[in-house]
Amino acid sequence: MEAQFGLGIGTLVYLALALGVCGFLARDELWLRLFMLAASALYLVYYFFVVGEPLWDAFITNGILAVVNLVMIFVVIAERTTFAMTRETAELYRSFDMLNPGQFRRLMKHGTSGIVTDKLRLATKGEVLTKLYFVSDGPIHITKRDTEVVIADKTFIGEVAYLQGSPATATVELGKDARYVVWDHEVLARLKRRSPALRIAMAAQFNRDLLAKVAASMPLAAET
């Protein structure tokens, strides 16, 4: 067998070691797993050919580890890409640019999408909110101090009340055919407790949304 492999079957162990070292030196999780998968493949070849018959115990145990690693590689790739997202979901993801695709998928899994058939009230001034909304399409009517304004879509409704636990400062309604996603406050709280990275990403997304609202309100304030 050594003649068949030229440098000898034992060389595979050193090549696998080199790949393992490269994997542990890699800062990126995907590269780490790819290097370790390649190292596992070399170890499997070694355990199969090193003696007259395969070392089945070592081969099977390392094979299981390689399969688990391969599955996790697909999970990591899914976390980083919009692969398998529908066109509508991928379009919605563009409004959540502070979240990676995996975080967005988890967030959407715990939300409910809807389309307004007539008119839908999302918040009433002075009342405590229990839900957070994101309006992806359609007119948003905000009434405050007897003045009604229509703001652009692709924005959160109720994020300040959610973050501070305070009552709504305005009455908000959606017009016909508006599209939205809604999350229960308690569900979001549990989701963020389980994933600190998602909590940080959501905080950044809220900050961006609030900054956009402040920037949009400045011209209106200057006109009044």
Buried (B, 14 or more C-beta within 10 A) or exposed (E): EEEEEEEEBEBBBEBBEBBBEBBEEBEEEBEBBBBBBBBBBBBBBBBBBBEEEBBEEBBEEBBEBBEEBBEBBEEBBBBEEBEEBEEEBBEBBEBBEBBBBBBBBBBBEEBEBBEBEEEBEBBBBEEEBEBBBBBBBBBBBBBEEEEEEEBEBBBBBBBBBBEEEEEBEBBBBBBEEBBBBBBBBEBBEEBBEEBEEBBEBBEEBBEBBBEBBEEEEEEEEEEE
